[in-house]
Amino acid sequence: MRGKFITLEGVDGAGKSTHVEWLADMLRSGGRRVAVTREPGGTELAEKLRELMLHSPMEPLTETLLMFAARDEHVRRRILPDLDAGTWVVCDRFTESTLAYQGGGKGVDAGLIGQLSQIVHPGLKPDLTLVFDCPYEISHARVTGTRRALDRFEREGRAFFERVRAAYVAAAQAEPQRVHLIDSTQTLETIRACLQGLVSKLA
Ligand code: Z5A
Protein backbone atom coordinates (compact mmCIF):
# COMPACT_ATOMS: atom_id res chain seq x y z
CA MET A 1 0.00 0.00 0.00
CA ARG A 2 1.15 3.54 -0.78
CA GLY A 3 2.72 5.46 2.11
CA LYS A 4 1.16 8.59 3.56
CA PHE A 5 2.62 12.03 2.95
CA ILE A 6 2.70 14.35 5.98
CA THR A 7 4.04 17.90 5.81
CA LEU A 8 4.91 20.34 8.58
CA GLU A 9 4.54 24.03 7.90
CA GLY A 10 4.57 27.41 9.60
CA VAL A 11 6.35 30.72 9.99
CA ASP A 12 10.07 30.69 10.86
CA GLY A 13 10.66 29.65 14.46
CA ALA A 14 7.10 28.43 15.00
CA GLY A 15 8.50 25.08 16.13
CA LYS A 16 7.86 22.57 13.32
CA SER A 17 11.43 21.21 13.21
CA THR A 18 11.20 20.48 16.94
CA HIS A 19 8.48 17.90 16.20
CA VAL A 20 9.68 16.29 12.95
CA GLU A 21 11.82 13.50 14.41
CA TRP A 22 9.41 12.96 17.30
CA LEU A 23 6.57 12.47 14.82
CA ALA A 24 8.64 10.05 12.73
CA ASP A 25 9.59 8.04 15.84
CA MET A 26 5.99 7.94 16.97
CA LEU A 27 4.97 6.51 13.58
CA ARG A 28 7.85 4.02 13.60
CA SER A 29 6.82 2.79 17.03
CA GLY A 30 3.46 1.97 15.45
CA GLY A 31 5.21 -0.24 12.88
CA ARG A 32 5.47 2.20 9.95
CA ARG A 33 8.49 2.64 7.73
CA VAL A 34 9.15 6.40 7.78
CA ALA A 35 11.44 8.74 5.84
CA VAL A 36 12.14 12.26 7.10
CA THR A 37 13.08 14.97 4.67
CA ARG A 38 12.86 18.74 4.16
CA GLU A 39 12.37 21.53 1.65
CA PRO A 40 14.05 23.28 0.13
CA GLY A 41 16.39 20.31 0.08
CA GLY A 42 16.17 16.55 0.35
CA THR A 43 18.59 15.69 -2.50
CA GLU A 44 22.19 16.73 -3.16
CA LEU A 45 21.22 19.25 -5.84
CA ALA A 46 18.20 20.57 -3.94
CA GLU A 47 20.39 21.17 -0.87
CA LYS A 48 22.75 23.25 -3.06
CA LEU A 49 19.76 25.24 -4.34
CA ARG A 50 18.66 25.69 -0.70
CA GLU A 51 21.97 27.39 0.12
CA LEU A 52 21.49 29.78 -2.81
CA MET A 53 17.89 30.59 -1.87
CA LEU A 54 18.60 31.16 1.81
CA HIS A 55 21.60 33.42 1.27
CA SER A 56 21.70 35.01 -2.21
CA PRO A 57 19.50 38.03 -2.99
CA MET A 58 17.11 37.28 -5.88
CA GLU A 59 13.79 38.29 -7.39
CA PRO A 60 10.61 36.68 -5.96
CA LEU A 61 9.86 34.94 -9.28
CA THR A 62 13.42 33.57 -9.48
CA GLU A 63 12.99 32.29 -5.94
CA THR A 64 9.69 30.63 -6.83
CA LEU A 65 11.16 28.90 -9.89
CA LEU A 66 14.15 27.69 -7.88
CA MET A 67 11.83 26.34 -5.16
CA PHE A 68 10.05 24.29 -7.80
CA ALA A 69 13.32 23.21 -9.46
CA ALA A 70 14.49 21.89 -6.08
CA ARG A 71 11.05 20.33 -5.49
CA ASP A 72 11.11 18.56 -8.88
CA GLU A 73 14.36 16.82 -7.91
CA HIS A 74 13.03 16.00 -4.47
CA VAL A 75 9.64 14.68 -5.58
CA ARG A 76 10.98 12.49 -8.40
CA ARG A 77 14.10 11.16 -6.69
CA ARG A 78 12.87 10.72 -3.13
CA ILE A 79 9.26 11.45 -2.23
CA LEU A 80 7.46 9.46 -4.95
CA PRO A 81 9.79 6.43 -4.81
CA ASP A 82 9.38 6.29 -1.02
CA LEU A 83 5.59 6.65 -1.11
CA ASP A 84 5.32 4.05 -3.88
CA ALA A 85 7.39 1.64 -1.76
CA GLY A 86 4.91 2.05 1.10
CA THR A 87 7.13 4.32 3.20
CA TRP A 88 5.49 7.20 5.01
CA VAL A 89 7.17 10.53 4.20
CA VAL A 90 7.37 13.28 6.82
CA CYS A 91 8.51 16.48 5.13
CA ASP A 92 9.54 19.75 6.80
CA ARG A 93 7.84 22.22 4.37
CA PHE A 94 6.40 21.64 0.88
CA THR A 95 4.29 23.62 -1.64
CA GLU A 96 2.16 25.20 1.10
CA SER A 97 5.36 27.11 1.99
CA THR A 98 5.62 28.49 -1.55
CA LEU A 99 2.00 29.64 -1.41
CA ALA A 100 2.61 31.30 1.98
CA TYR A 101 6.10 32.81 1.48
CA GLN A 102 6.37 33.55 -2.24
CA GLY A 103 2.61 33.97 -2.74
CA GLY A 104 1.36 35.58 0.48
CA GLY A 105 4.66 37.10 1.56
CA LYS A 106 6.13 38.30 -1.73
CA GLY A 107 3.10 38.70 -3.97
CA VAL A 108 3.87 36.01 -6.57
CA ASP A 109 0.63 35.06 -8.31
CA ALA A 110 -1.07 32.13 -6.57
CA GLY A 111 -2.38 30.92 -9.96
CA LEU A 112 1.17 30.65 -11.27
CA ILE A 113 2.24 28.73 -8.14
CA GLY A 114 -0.73 26.42 -8.70
CA GLN A 115 0.35 25.84 -12.32
CA LEU A 116 3.93 25.07 -11.29
CA SER A 117 2.72 22.61 -8.69
CA GLN A 118 0.62 20.87 -11.35
CA ILE A 119 3.69 20.55 -13.57
CA VAL A 120 6.08 19.42 -10.84
CA HIS A 121 3.85 17.20 -8.73
CA PRO A 122 0.56 16.48 -10.54
CA GLY A 123 -1.69 14.39 -8.35
CA LEU A 124 0.61 14.63 -5.33
CA LYS A 125 -0.83 16.46 -2.34
CA PRO A 126 0.04 15.86 1.30
CA ASP A 127 -2.44 13.60 3.09
CA LEU A 128 -2.00 15.76 6.17
CA THR A 129 -0.49 19.22 6.59
CA LEU A 130 0.32 20.44 10.10
CA VAL A 131 0.70 24.23 10.27
CA PHE A 132 2.49 25.48 13.38
CA ASP A 133 0.94 28.85 14.13
CA CYS A 134 2.63 31.39 16.34
CA PRO A 135 2.49 35.18 16.91
CA TYR A 136 5.42 37.26 15.65
CA GLU A 137 6.74 38.21 19.10
CA ILE A 138 7.14 34.58 20.15
CA SER A 139 8.48 33.08 16.91
CA HIS A 140 10.87 36.01 16.39
CA ALA A 141 12.22 35.61 19.91
CA ARG A 142 12.67 31.87 19.29
CA VAL A 143 14.53 32.46 16.02
CA THR A 144 16.81 35.21 17.31
CA GLY A 145 17.43 33.30 20.54
CA THR A 146 18.76 30.22 18.72
CA ARG A 147 20.74 31.68 15.84
CA ARG A 148 23.81 33.79 15.20
CA ALA A 149 23.33 34.59 11.52
CA LEU A 150 19.76 34.86 10.24
CA ASP A 151 18.94 33.77 6.67
CA ARG A 152 17.18 36.01 4.11
CA PHE A 153 13.72 34.88 5.18
CA GLU A 154 14.37 35.33 8.87
CA ARG A 155 15.58 38.89 8.27
CA GLU A 156 12.20 39.93 6.80
CA GLY A 157 10.13 42.21 9.06
CA ARG A 158 6.85 41.85 10.89
CA ALA A 159 4.66 42.87 7.91
CA PHE A 160 6.10 40.04 5.78
CA PHE A 161 5.65 37.62 8.67
CA GLU A 162 1.99 38.64 9.07
CA ARG A 163 1.28 38.06 5.37
CA VAL A 164 2.87 34.61 5.50
CA ARG A 165 0.94 33.73 8.64
CA ALA A 166 -2.33 34.94 7.10
CA ALA A 167 -1.72 32.78 4.01
CA TYR A 168 -1.33 29.71 6.22
CA VAL A 169 -4.51 30.53 8.12
CA ALA A 170 -6.33 30.88 4.78
CA ALA A 171 -4.98 27.50 3.63
CA ALA A 172 -6.30 25.84 6.80
CA GLN A 173 -9.69 27.49 6.32
CA ALA A 174 -9.84 26.41 2.67
CA GLU A 175 -9.07 22.73 3.38
CA PRO A 176 -9.98 22.04 7.01
CA GLN A 177 -9.96 18.25 6.56
CA ARG A 178 -6.35 18.19 5.35
CA VAL A 179 -4.64 21.33 6.70
CA HIS A 180 -4.62 21.81 10.49
CA LEU A 181 -3.47 24.84 12.46
CA ILE A 182 -1.56 23.93 15.63
CA ASP A 183 -1.23 26.59 18.33
CA SER A 184 2.52 26.53 18.75
CA THR A 185 2.52 28.61 21.93
CA GLN A 186 1.30 25.53 23.82
CA THR A 187 3.65 23.18 25.67
CA LEU A 188 5.45 20.48 23.69
CA GLU A 189 3.40 17.82 25.50
CA THR A 190 0.08 19.44 24.53
CA ILE A 191 1.21 19.88 20.93
CA ARG A 192 2.35 16.26 20.70
CA ALA A 193 -0.94 14.97 22.04
CA CYS A 194 -2.68 17.01 19.34
CA LEU A 195 -0.34 15.67 16.61
CA GLN A 196 -0.90 12.11 17.78
CA GLY A 197 -4.67 12.58 17.50
CA LEU A 198 -4.45 14.01 13.98
CA VAL A 199 -2.02 11.40 12.67
CA SER A 200 -4.00 8.50 14.13
CA LYS A 201 -6.87 9.40 11.77
CA LEU A 202 -4.64 8.74 8.75
CA ALA A 203 -4.05 5.05 9.29
N1 Z5A B 1 10.78 28.55 2.01
C1 Z5A B 1 10.07 29.32 1.12
O1 Z5A B 1 10.13 30.54 1.17
N2 Z5A B 1 9.31 28.70 0.17
C2 Z5A B 1 9.23 27.35 0.07
O2 Z5A B 1 8.55 26.83 -0.83
C3 Z5A B 1 9.97 26.57 1.02
C4 Z5A B 1 10.72 27.19 1.98
C5 Z5A B 1 9.91 25.07 0.93
C6 Z5A B 1 13.98 27.72 5.23
O3 Z5A B 1 13.06 26.82 5.80
C7 Z5A B 1 13.26 28.85 4.58
O4 Z5A B 1 12.77 28.45 3.31
C8 Z5A B 1 12.03 29.29 5.35
C9 Z5A B 1 10.94 29.49 4.31
C10 Z5A B 1 11.61 29.25 3.02
N3 Z5A B 1 12.21 30.50 5.96
N4 Z5A B 1 12.77 30.79 6.96
N5 Z5A B 1 13.30 31.15 7.84
P1 Z5A B 1 13.37 26.13 7.19
O5 Z5A B 1 12.16 25.33 7.49
O6 Z5A B 1 14.66 25.42 7.14
O7 Z5A B 1 13.54 27.36 8.18
P2 Z5A B 1 12.77 27.77 9.45
O8 Z5A B 1 11.33 27.95 9.25
O9 Z5A B 1 13.49 28.94 9.99
O10 Z5A B 1 12.91 26.45 10.34
P3 Z5A B 1 13.50 26.32 11.73
O11 Z5A B 1 14.63 27.24 11.99
O12 Z5A B 1 13.79 24.91 11.94
O13 Z5A B 1 12.28 26.83 12.62
P4 Z5A B 1 11.06 26.01 13.15
O14 Z5A B 1 11.11 24.65 12.66
O15 Z5A B 1 9.80 26.73 12.93
O16 Z5A B 1 11.31 26.08 14.70
P5 Z5A B 1 12.17 25.09 15.64
O17 Z5A B 1 13.61 25.07 15.22
O18 Z5A B 1 11.47 23.82 15.80
O19 Z5A B 1 11.99 25.89 17.01
C11 Z5A B 1 12.61 27.14 17.21
C12 Z5A B 1 12.96 27.28 18.71
O20 Z5A B 1 11.75 27.32 19.46
C13 Z5A B 1 13.78 26.12 19.28
O21 Z5A B 1 14.69 26.63 20.21
C14 Z5A B 1 12.73 25.27 19.99
O22 Z5A B 1 13.27 24.59 21.09
C15 Z5A B 1 11.75 26.32 20.46
N6 Z5A B 1 10.38 25.80 20.55
C16 Z5A B 1 9.71 25.10 19.60
N7 Z5A B 1 8.46 24.80 20.02
C17 Z5A B 1 8.35 25.32 21.26
C18 Z5A B 1 7.28 25.34 22.21
N8 Z5A B 1 6.09 24.78 21.97
N9 Z5A B 1 7.50 25.96 23.39
C19 Z5A B 1 8.69 26.55 23.64
N10 Z5A B 1 9.73 26.57 22.79
C20 Z5A B 1 9.57 25.97 21.61
Boltz pocket constraint, residues with backbone or C-beta under 6 A from the ligand:
constraints:
  - pocket:
      binder: B
      contacts: [[A, 10], [A, 11], [A, 12], [A, 13], [A, 14], [A, 15], [A, 16], [A, 17], [A, 18], [A, 19], [A, 39], [A, 40], [A, 67], [A, 92], [A, 93], [A, 94], [A, 95], [A, 96], [A, 97], [A, 98], [A, 99], [A, 101], [A, 102], [A, 142], [A, 143], [A, 146], [A, 151], [A, 153], [A, 154], [A, 184], [A, 185], [A, 186], [A, 187], [A, 188], [A, 191]]
      max_distance: 6.0
